[in-house]
């Protein structure tokens, strides 16, 4: 039944939104710290490179959110919106 599938996927979508939010709260300060205080000692790379590495976790969570949103749309036979983003 579409409603059951939609409801199940919607719950997963809300979970991924929470994961993205929590990840962002943790990672953005870490990236800011790299930019202000520099790269970790004894590691190669610029502060910007280390900030980008930290931000990759947020990118992965965004992919999870977009993918789940597309599954939510598919569960009600609607076209995907973000299929070509990931």
MOPAC internal coordinates of N, CA, C and O (Angstrom, degrees):
PM7 1SCF
backbone

  N    0.0000 0     0.00 0     0.00 0    0    0    0
  C    1.4480 1     0.00 0     0.00 0    1    0    0
  C    1.5314 1   108.92 1     0.00 0    2    1    0
  O    1.2310 1   120.70 1   -46.05 1    3    2    1
  N    1.3096 1   116.26 1   133.95 1    3    2    1
  C    1.4665 1   120.76 1  -176.84 1    5    3    2
  C    1.5248 1   112.24 1   -59.58 1    6    5    3
  O    1.2310 1   120.36 1   140.55 1    7    6    5
  N    1.3085 1   116.93 1   -39.45 1    7    6    5
  C    1.4650 1   119.68 1  -176.79 1    9    7    6
  C    1.5196 1   111.07 1   -63.25 1   10    9    7
  O    1.2310 1   120.31 1   136.03 1   11   10    9
  N    1.3339 1   117.01 1   -43.97 1   11   10    9
  C    1.4653 1   120.44 1   179.04 1   13   11   10
  C    1.5236 1   110.79 1   -61.74 1   14   13   11
  O    1.2310 1   120.97 1   132.70 1   15   14   13
  N    1.3315 1   115.75 1   -47.30 1   15   14   13
  C    1.4585 1   120.17 1  -179.67 1   17   15   14
  C    1.5235 1   110.58 1   -62.84 1   18   17   15
  O    1.2310 1   120.67 1   134.31 1   19   18   17
  N    1.3299 1   116.32 1   -45.69 1   19   18   17
  C    1.4568 1   120.73 1   179.16 1   21   19   18
  C    1.5255 1   110.99 1   -59.67 1   22   21   19
  O    1.2310 1   120.27 1   134.25 1   23   22   21
  N    1.3227 1   117.09 1   -45.75 1   23   22   21
  C    1.4688 1   120.63 1  -179.48 1   25   23   22
  C    1.5221 1   111.81 1   -62.73 1   26   25   23
  O    1.2310 1   120.53 1   138.59 1   27   26   25
  N    1.3157 1   116.59 1   -41.41 1   27   26   25
  C    1.4672 1   120.68 1   179.49 1   29   27   26
  C    1.5255 1   110.61 1   -64.27 1   30   29   27
  O    1.2310 1   120.51 1   133.52 1   31   30   29
  N    1.3217 1   116.63 1   -46.48 1   31   30   29
  C    1.4602 1   120.33 1  -179.21 1   33   31   30
  C    1.5265 1   110.50 1   -68.87 1   34   33   31
  O    1.2310 1   120.05 1   144.95 1   35   34   33
  N    1.3180 1   117.51 1   -35.05 1   35   34   33
  C    1.4691 1   120.81 1   177.43 1   37   35   34
  C    1.5222 1   111.05 1   -61.19 1   38   37   35
  O    1.2310 1   120.76 1   139.20 1   39   38   37
  N    1.3217 1   116.15 1   -40.80 1   39   38   37
  C    1.4729 1   119.78 1   177.18 1   41   39   38
  C    1.5242 1   110.43 1   -62.92 1   42   41   39
  O    1.2310 1   120.63 1   138.79 1   43   42   41
  N    1.3281 1   116.39 1   -41.21 1   43   42   41
  C    1.4635 1   120.11 1   177.33 1   45   43   42
  C    1.5274 1   110.80 1   -63.86 1   46   45   43
  O    1.2310 1   120.80 1   139.83 1   47   46   45
  N    1.3306 1   116.07 1   -40.17 1   47   46   45
  C    1.4606 1   120.77 1   178.43 1   49   47   46
  C    1.5308 1   110.37 1   -59.68 1   50   49   47
  O    1.2310 1   120.45 1   133.22 1   51   50   49
  N    1.3186 1   116.75 1   -46.78 1   51   50   49
  C    1.4643 1   120.59 1   179.03 1   53   51   50
  C    1.5300 1   111.27 1   -61.76 1   54   53   51
  O    1.2310 1   120.59 1   143.81 1   55   54   53
  N    1.3285 1   116.47 1   -36.19 1   55   54   53
  C    1.4600 1   120.45 1   177.06 1   57   55   54
  C    1.5270 1   110.20 1   -63.98 1   58   57   55
  O    1.2310 1   120.04 1   136.25 1   59   58   57
  N    1.3550 1   117.52 1   -43.75 1   59   58   57
  C    1.4600 1   120.75 1   179.94 1   61   59   58
  C    1.5191 1   111.63 1   -66.29 1   62   61   59
  O    1.2310 1   120.25 1   146.29 1   63   62   61
  N    1.3337 1   117.12 1   -33.71 1   63   62   61
  C    1.4653 1   120.27 1   175.73 1   65   63   62
  C    1.5316 1   109.54 1   -62.43 1   66   65   63
  O    1.2310 1   120.53 1   136.80 1   67   66   65
  N    1.3288 1   116.59 1   -43.20 1   67   66   65
  C    1.4733 1   120.55 1   177.56 1   69   67   66
  C    1.5277 1   111.24 1   -63.06 1   70   69   67
  O    1.2310 1   120.70 1   137.68 1   71   70   69
  N    1.3304 1   116.27 1   -42.32 1   71   70   69
  C    1.4684 1   120.30 1   178.90 1   73   71   70
  C    1.5275 1   109.86 1   -62.07 1   74   73   71
  O    1.2310 1   120.23 1   136.37 1   75   74   73
  N    1.3336 1   117.16 1   -43.63 1   75   74   73
  C    1.4618 1   120.84 1   177.71 1   77   75   74
  C    1.5190 1   110.82 1   -60.78 1   78   77   75
  O    1.2310 1   120.50 1   134.98 1   79   78   77
  N    1.3038 1   116.64 1   -45.02 1   79   78   77
  C    1.4610 1   121.01 1   179.45 1   81   79   78
  C    1.5313 1   111.21 1   -60.64 1   82   81   79
  O    1.2310 1   120.56 1   131.36 1   83   82   81
  N    1.3149 1   116.54 1   -48.64 1   83   82   81
  C    1.4709 1   120.37 1  -179.09 1   85   83   82
  C    1.5202 1   111.77 1   -65.40 1   86   85   83
  O    1.2310 1   120.48 1   139.12 1   87   86   85
  N    1.3171 1   116.69 1   -40.88 1   87   86   85
  C    1.4616 1   120.44 1   178.01 1   89   87   86
  C    1.5241 1   110.41 1   -61.54 1   90   89   87
  O    1.2310 1   120.95 1   136.25 1   91   90   89
  N    1.3287 1   115.78 1   -43.75 1   91   90   89
  C    1.4689 1   120.34 1  -179.77 1   93   91   90
  C    1.5206 1   111.43 1   -62.43 1   94   93   91
  O    1.2310 1   120.69 1   139.08 1   95   94   93
  N    1.3265 1   116.30 1   -40.92 1   95   94   93
  C    1.4674 1   120.09 1   179.42 1   97   95   94
  C    1.5251 1   111.80 1   -62.08 1   98   97   95
  O    1.2310 1   120.50 1   147.90 1   99   98   97
  N    1.3256 1   116.65 1   -32.10 1   99   98   97
  C    1.4631 1   120.90 1   179.97 1  101   99   98
  C    1.5290 1   112.36 1   -83.71 1  102  101   99
  O    1.2310 1   120.78 1   138.40 1  103  102  101
  N    1.3228 1   116.12 1   -41.60 1  103  102  101
  C    1.4619 1   120.79 1  -169.73 1  105  103  102
  C    1.5228 1   113.24 1   -81.95 1  106  105  103
  O    1.2310 1   119.74 1   140.60 1  107  106  105
  N    1.3127 1   118.10 1   -39.40 1  107  106  105
  C    1.4650 1   119.55 1  -177.60 1  109  107  106
  C    1.5342 1   111.65 1   -59.35 1  110  109  107
  O    1.2310 1   118.88 1   134.43 1  111  110  109
  N    1.3309 1   119.73 1   -45.57 1  111  110  109
  C    1.4755 1   118.27 1   175.63 1  113  111  110
  C    1.5322 1   112.73 1   -61.56 1  114  113  111
  O    1.2310 1   120.59 1   145.57 1  115  114  113
  N    1.3201 1   116.48 1   -34.43 1  115  114  113
  C    1.4623 1   119.62 1   177.88 1  117  115  114
  C    1.5357 1   109.90 1   -64.78 1  118  117  115
  O    1.2310 1   120.10 1   134.76 1  119  118  117
  N    1.3223 1   117.42 1   -45.24 1  119  118  117
  C    1.4645 1   120.98 1   178.45 1  121  119  118
  C    1.5308 1   110.41 1   -63.10 1  122  121  119
  O    1.2310 1   120.35 1   139.02 1  123  122  121
  N    1.3266 1   116.94 1   -40.98 1  123  122  121
  C    1.4624 1   121.03 1   177.74 1  125  123  122
  C    1.5296 1   110.43 1   -61.80 1  126  125  123
  O    1.2310 1   120.76 1   139.50 1  127  126  125
  N    1.3141 1   116.15 1   -40.50 1  127  126  125
  C    1.4619 1   120.59 1   179.07 1  129  127  126
  C    1.5282 1   111.12 1   -62.24 1  130  129  127
  O    1.2310 1   120.61 1   137.91 1  131  130  129
  N    1.3389 1   116.44 1   -42.09 1  131  130  129
  C    1.4643 1   119.08 1   177.11 1  133  131  130
  C    1.5226 1   110.67 1   -60.17 1  134  133  131
  O    1.2310 1   120.18 1   138.70 1  135  134  133
  N    1.3248 1   117.26 1   -41.30 1  135  134  133
  C    1.4586 1   120.54 1  -178.50 1  137  135  134
  C    1.5234 1   112.22 1   -68.07 1  138  137  135
  O    1.2310 1   120.36 1   144.90 1  139  138  137
  N    1.3272 1   116.92 1   -35.10 1  139  138  137
  C    1.4636 1   121.11 1  -178.17 1  141  139  138
  C    1.5255 1   111.48 1   -82.74 1  142  141  139
  O    1.2310 1   120.70 1   134.61 1  143  142  141
  N    1.3205 1   116.26 1   -45.39 1  143  142  141
  C    1.4707 1   120.78 1  -171.79 1  145  143  142
  C    1.5198 1   114.67 1  -102.95 1  146  145  143
  O    1.2310 1   120.29 1   174.96 1  147  146  145
  N    1.3049 1   117.05 1    -5.04 1  147  146  145
  C    1.4566 1   119.82 1   178.36 1  149  147  146
  C    1.5128 1   112.91 1    92.80 1  150  149  147
  O    1.2310 1   121.96 1    -3.57 1  151  150  149
  N    1.3086 1   113.85 1   176.43 1  151  150  149
  C    1.4614 1   121.79 1  -179.74 1  153  151  150
  C    1.5263 1   110.41 1   -69.38 1  154  153  151
  O    1.2310 1   120.65 1   -22.66 1  155  154  153
  N    1.3236 1   116.36 1   157.34 1  155  154  153
  C    1.4731 1   119.23 1   176.01 1  157  155  154
  C    1.5267 1   110.69 1   -57.83 1  158  157  155
  O    1.2310 1   121.02 1   -34.14 1  159  158  157
  N    1.3139 1   115.66 1   145.86 1  159  158  157
  C    1.4649 1   120.49 1   179.98 1  161  159  158
  C    1.5232 1   110.06 1   -61.38 1  162  161  159
  O    1.2310 1   121.37 1   -32.23 1  163  162  161
  N    1.3045 1   114.99 1   147.77 1  163  162  161
  C    1.4609 1   123.51 1   177.75 1  165  163  162
  C    1.5286 1   113.05 1    65.85 1  166  165  163
  O    1.2310 1   119.87 1  -159.60 1  167  166  165
  N    1.3446 1   117.85 1    20.40 1  167  166  165
  C    1.4543 1   121.32 1   176.17 1  169  167  166
  C    1.5169 1   109.08 1  -125.05 1  170  169  167
  O    1.2310 1   121.36 1   -36.32 1  171  170  169
  N    1.3251 1   115.00 1   143.68 1  171  170  169
  C    1.4576 1   119.91 1   176.86 1  173  171  170
  C    1.5217 1   109.37 1   -80.01 1  174  173  171
  O    1.2310 1   121.03 1   -21.36 1  175  174  173
  N    1.2919 1   115.64 1   158.64 1  175  174  173
  C    1.4559 1   121.39 1   174.63 1  177  175  174
  C    1.5141 1   112.29 1   115.21 1  178  177  175
  O    1.2310 1   121.60 1   -24.70 1  179  178  177
  N    1.3031 1   114.54 1   155.30 1  179  178  177
  C    1.4568 1   121.05 1   179.48 1  181  179  178
  C    1.5237 1   109.96 1   -83.47 1  182  181  179
  O    1.2310 1   120.49 1   -16.56 1  183  182  181
  N    1.3238 1   116.68 1   163.44 1  183  182  181
  C    1.4725 1   118.72 1   174.87 1  185  183  182
  C    1.5332 1   112.14 1   -57.39 1  186  185  183
  O    1.2310 1   120.66 1   142.97 1  187  186  185
  N    1.3272 1   116.35 1   -37.03 1  187  186  185
  C    1.4648 1   120.22 1   178.66 1  189  187  186
  C    1.5288 1   111.77 1   -64.42 1  190  189  187
  O    1.2310 1   120.70 1   140.43 1  191  190  189
  N    1.3246 1   116.27 1   -39.57 1  191  190  189
  C    1.4626 1   119.36 1   177.85 1  193  191  190
  C    1.5213 1   111.16 1   -64.52 1  194  193  191
  O    1.2310 1   120.53 1   139.74 1  195  194  193
  N    1.3264 1   116.59 1   -40.26 1  195  194  193
  C    1.4564 1   119.55 1   178.94 1  197  195  194
  C    1.5227 1   111.31 1   -68.92 1  198  197  195
  O    1.2310 1   120.27 1   143.50 1  199  198  197
  N    1.3212 1   117.09 1   -36.50 1  199  198  197
  C    1.4702 1   120.15 1   176.30 1  201  199  198
  C    1.5271 1   109.84 1   -63.01 1  202  201  199
  O    1.2310 1   120.57 1   137.77 1  203  202  201
  N    1.3180 1   116.51 1   -42.23 1  203  202  201
  C    1.4663 1   120.38 1   178.99 1  205  203  202
  C    1.5203 1   111.15 1   -63.51 1  206  205  203
  O    1.2310 1   120.20 1   139.56 1  207  206  205
  N    1.3067 1   117.23 1   -40.44 1  207  206  205
  C    1.4678 1   120.82 1   177.75 1  209  207  206
  C    1.5276 1   110.07 1   -60.91 1  210  209  207
  O    1.2310 1   120.58 1   136.33 1  211  210  209
  N    1.3100 1   116.50 1   -43.67 1  211  210  209
  C    1.4637 1   120.27 1   178.68 1  213  211  210
  C    1.5331 1   110.64 1   -62.12 1  214  213  211
  O    1.2310 1   120.51 1   138.25 1  215  214  213
  N    1.3265 1   116.64 1   -41.75 1  215  214  213
  C    1.4665 1   120.70 1  -177.05 1  217  215  214
  C    1.5218 1   113.36 1   -69.22 1  218  217  215
  O    1.2310 1   119.66 1   165.34 1  219  218  217
  N    1.3196 1   118.25 1   -14.66 1  219  218  217
  C    1.4721 1   120.81 1   178.64 1  221  219  218
  C    1.5269 1   111.62 1   -58.88 1  222  221  219
  O    1.2310 1   120.05 1   145.63 1  223  222  221
  N    1.3300 1   117.50 1   -34.37 1  223  222  221
  C    1.4659 1   119.66 1   178.95 1  225  223  222
  C    1.5283 1   111.16 1   -62.92 1  226  225  223
  O    1.2310 1   120.47 1   144.08 1  227  226  225
  N    1.3208 1   116.70 1   -35.92 1  227  226  225
  C    1.4605 1   119.74 1   177.19 1  229  227  226
  C    1.5251 1   109.55 1   -67.46 1  230  229  227
  O    1.2310 1   120.40 1   139.03 1  231  230  229
  N    1.3033 1   116.85 1   -40.97 1  231  230  229
  C    1.4606 1   121.07 1   178.59 1  233  231  230
  C    1.5313 1   111.16 1   -58.88 1  234  233  231
  O    1.2310 1   120.78 1   137.49 1  235  234  233
  N    1.3119 1   116.11 1   -42.51 1  235  234  233
  C    1.4782 1   120.10 1   178.57 1  237  235  234
  C    1.5309 1   110.67 1   -62.18 1  238  237  235
  O    1.2310 1   120.28 1   138.40 1  239  238  237
  N    1.3122 1   117.07 1   -41.60 1  239  238  237
  C    1.4712 1   120.23 1   179.85 1  241  239  238
  C    1.5236 1   111.35 1   -68.14 1  242  241  239
  O    1.2310 1   120.38 1   144.54 1  243  242  241
  N    1.3465 1   116.89 1   -35.46 1  243  242  241
  C    1.4669 1   119.59 1   175.70 1  245  243  242
  C    1.5265 1   109.58 1   -62.25 1  246  245  243
  O    1.2310 1   120.16 1   137.70 1  247  246  245
  N    1.3196 1   117.31 1   -42.30 1  247  246  245
  C    1.4642 1   120.86 1   176.65 1  249  247  246
  C    1.5290 1   110.85 1   -58.66 1  250  249  247
  O    1.2310 1   120.51 1   138.36 1  251  250  249
  N    1.3278 1   116.62 1   -41.64 1  251  250  249
  C    1.4651 1   120.47 1   178.76 1  253  251  250
  C    1.5328 1   111.22 1   -61.99 1  254  253  251
  O    1.2310 1   120.76 1   136.97 1  255  254  253
  N    1.3330 1   116.16 1   -43.03 1  255  254  253
  C    1.4708 1   120.73 1  -179.83 1  257  255  254
  C    1.5228 1   110.19 1   -64.14 1  258  257  255
  O    1.2310 1   120.16 1   132.63 1  259  258  257
  N    1.3296 1   117.31 1   -47.37 1  259  258  257
  C    1.4634 1   120.71 1  -178.53 1  261  259  258
  C    1.5210 1   111.65 1   -64.15 1  262  261  259
  O    1.2310 1   120.78 1   138.53 1  263  262  261
  N    1.3115 1   116.12 1   -41.47 1  263  262  261
  C    1.4626 1   120.40 1   178.62 1  265  263  262
  C    1.5263 1   110.91 1   -62.10 1  266  265  263
  O    1.2310 1   120.69 1   135.78 1  267  266  265
  N    1.3051 1   116.28 1   -44.22 1  267  266  265
  C    1.4584 1   120.43 1  -179.85 1  269  267  266
  C    1.5314 1   110.76 1   -66.41 1  270  269  267
  O    1.2310 1   120.22 1   142.44 1  271  270  269
  N    1.3259 1   117.18 1   -37.56 1  271  270  269
  C    1.4602 1   120.33 1   177.08 1  273  271  270
  C    1.5326 1   110.05 1   -61.12 1  274  273  271
  O    1.2310 1   120.57 1   136.31 1  275  274  273
  N    1.3358 1   116.51 1   -43.69 1  275  274  273
  C    1.4595 1   119.71 1   177.15 1  277  275  274
  C    1.5277 1   111.83 1   -61.99 1  278  277  275
  O    1.2310 1   119.89 1   141.41 1  279  278  277
  N    1.3254 1   117.81 1   -38.59 1  279  278  277
  C    1.4667 1   120.41 1   176.67 1  281  279  278
  C    1.5225 1   110.64 1   -65.04 1  282  281  279
  O    1.2310 1   120.56 1   144.13 1  283  282  281
  N    1.3241 1   116.53 1   -35.87 1  283  282  281
  C    1.4609 1   120.31 1   177.77 1  285  283  282
  C    1.5337 1   109.24 1   -63.41 1  286  285  283
  O    1.2310 1   120.17 1   134.62 1  287  286  285
  N    1.3286 1   117.28 1   -45.38 1  287  286  285
  C    1.4597 1   120.58 1   177.39 1  289  287  286
  C    1.5295 1   111.28 1   -62.76 1  290  289  287
  O    1.2310 1   120.58 1   136.38 1  291  290  289
  N    1.3198 1   116.49 1   -43.62 1  291  290  289
  C    1.4665 1   120.20 1  -179.74 1  293  291  290
  C    1.5244 1   111.62 1   -61.54 1  294  293  291
  O    1.2310 1   120.35 1   147.54 1  295  294  293
  N    1.3229 1   116.93 1   -32.46 1  295  294  293
  C    1.4725 1   120.16 1  -178.90 1  297  295  294
  C    1.5284 1   112.42 1   -65.55 1  298  297  295
  O    1.2310 1   120.73 1   161.56 1  299  298  297
  N    1.3424 1   116.21 1   -18.44 1  299  298  297
  C    1.4721 1   119.85 1   176.49 1  301  299  298
  C    1.5358 1   110.14 1  -115.12 1  302  301  299
  O    1.2310 1   121.75 1  -155.79 1  303  302  301
  N    1.3443 1   114.26 1    24.21 1  303  302  301
  C    1.4677 1   122.41 1   175.93 1  305  303  302
  C    1.5284 1   113.92 1    57.51 1  306  305  303
  O    1.2310 1   121.32 1  -140.82 1  307  306  305
  N    1.2950 1   115.09 1    39.18 1  307  306  305
  C    1.4657 1   120.90 1   176.23 1  309  307  306
  C    1.5337 1   107.90 1  -108.82 1  310  309  307
  O    1.2310 1   120.15 1   -26.21 1  311  310  309
  N    1.3394 1   117.32 1   153.79 1  311  310  309
  C    1.4734 1   119.43 1  -178.53 1  313  311  310
  C    1.5290 1   111.50 1   -69.58 1  314  313  311
  O    1.2310 1   121.99 1   -31.99 1  315  314  313
  N    1.3099 1   113.80 1   148.01 1  315  314  313
  C    1.4590 1   120.09 1   177.08 1  317  315  314
  C    1.5204 1   109.93 1   -65.66 1  318  317  315
  O    1.2310 1   120.77 1   -31.60 1  319  318  317
  N    1.3136 1   116.14 1   148.40 1  319  318  317
  C    1.4586 1   122.28 1   179.32 1  321  319  318
  C    1.5291 1   112.15 1  -102.14 1  322  321  319
  O    1.2310 1   120.19 1   151.12 1  323  322  321
  N    1.3068 1   117.25 1   -28.88 1  323  322  321
  C    1.4618 1   120.90 1  -170.18 1  325  323  322
  C    1.5201 1   113.20 1  -123.32 1  326  325  323
  O    1.2310 1   120.02 1  -165.39 1  327  326  325
  N    1.3041 1   117.57 1    14.61 1  327  326  325
  C    1.4565 1   122.08 1  -175.38 1  329  327  326
  C    1.5237 1   112.48 1   -54.34 1  330  329  327
  O    1.2310 1   119.92 1   143.17 1  331  330  329
  N    1.3171 1   117.77 1   -36.83 1  331  330  329
  C    1.4599 1   119.31 1  -177.18 1  333  331  330
  C    1.5263 1   112.64 1   -88.66 1  334  333  331
  O    1.2310 1   119.86 1  -174.86 1  335  334  333
  N    1.3332 1   117.88 1     5.14 1  335  334  333
  C    1.4699 1   120.85 1   179.46 1  337  335  334
  C    1.5235 1   112.21 1   -85.58 1  338  337  335
  O    1.2310 1   119.59 1   158.09 1  339  338  337
  N    1.2961 1   118.40 1   -21.91 1  339  338  337
  C    1.4654 1   120.95 1  -175.27 1  341  339  338
  C    1.4930 1   110.81 1  -135.83 1  342  341  339
  O    1.2310 1   120.10 1   180.00 1  343  342  341

